[in-house]
Amino acid sequence: LMAPSLEIVISGKKGSADTEAMLDTLRHLYLPGAVILFRPPGDDSQDIVDLVPFTRDQRPVDGRSTAYICTAQACQRPVTDVSEMLALLRISPPPSGLPGEEDLP
């Protein structure tokens, strides 16, 4: 049997501390079958929106990088910090030494 798909969309400014903290955390996790997408805000996102239309309305919330955790393209509430993202993924906070919320400005 196949598990339902898992899509994780990070919407934020490329290179910003909060975007990098989310992406770095995801890079260190074992998430078999997960698709991780980066969606920049504004006009820079058109290519990803054309490729993955369900990301059209997934934008940063209040100017902060935002994670959208989706199963079969149905998304949970958006979250703006690493701990909340991990909670939605049902994963414990990262061990010492991995990027996390404490790395944010």
C-alpha positions in Angstrom: 0.0 0.0 0.0 1.1 3.5 -0.7 1.1 6.2 2.0 -0.8 9.4 1.3 1.4 12.1 -0.3 3.1 14.7 1.9 3.9 18.1 0.5 5.7 20.7 2.6 5.7 24.2 1.1 8.0 26.9 2.6 7.0 30.3 1.4 9.4 33.1 2.3 12.2 35.3 1.1 15.1 33.4 -0.3 18.2 33.7 2.0 16.3 35.1 5.0 17.1 33.6 8.4 13.6 32.3 9.0 13.3 30.7 5.6 16.8 29.1 5.9 16.0 27.8 9.4 12.9 26.0 8.1 14.6 24.6 5.0 17.7 23.5 7.0 15.6 21.7 9.6 13.7 19.8 6.8 17.0 18.9 5.2 18.1 17.1 8.4 14.9 15.0 8.7 14.1 11.6 7.3 10.8 12.2 5.4 10.4 9.4 3.0 8.1 10.3 0.1 7.8 13.9 1.1 8.0 16.6 -1.5 9.5 19.9 -0.2 8.8 23.0 -2.2 10.2 26.5 -1.8 7.8 29.2 -2.9 9.2 32.7 -3.0 6.8 35.6 -2.5 5.5 37.8 -5.3 6.4 37.6 -8.9 9.3 35.3 -8.3 6.9 32.5 -7.6 5.2 32.2 -11.0 7.3 29.2 -12.2 6.5 27.1 -9.1 2.8 28.1 -9.2 2.7 27.0 -12.9 4.3 23.7 -12.0 2.3 23.1 -8.7 -0.9 25.1 -8.9 -2.1 24.4 -5.3 0.7 26.7 -4.1 -0.9 29.7 -5.7 -2.2 31.1 -2.4 0.6 29.9 -0.1 2.3 33.1 0.8 4.3 34.3 3.8 2.1 35.3 6.8 2.7 38.7 8.3 6.0 39.0 6.4 7.4 35.8 8.0 8.5 32.7 6.3 5.6 30.2 6.5 5.4 26.4 6.3 2.4 24.7 4.8 2.1 21.0 5.6 -0.2 19.3 3.1 -1.4 15.7 2.5 -2.8 15.0 -0.9 -2.8 18.8 -1.5 -5.1 19.5 1.5 -3.1 21.8 3.8 -3.1 22.3 7.6 -3.0 25.7 9.1 0.1 27.7 8.1 2.8 28.1 10.7 5.6 30.6 11.0 8.2 28.9 13.3 10.2 25.7 13.2 8.7 24.3 16.4 5.1 24.6 15.1 6.2 23.1 11.8 7.7 20.1 13.5 4.6 19.7 15.7 2.4 19.5 12.6 4.8 16.9 11.2 4.6 15.1 14.6 8.4 15.3 15.0 10.2 16.2 18.2 12.2 19.5 18.2 15.6 19.2 16.5 18.5 17.9 18.6 21.2 20.3 19.7 23.3 21.5 16.8 20.6 21.5 14.1 19.0 24.7 13.0 15.9 25.6 14.8 13.9 28.5 16.3 16.7 29.6 18.5 18.7 30.5 15.3 16.1 33.1 14.3 16.7 36.8 14.8 
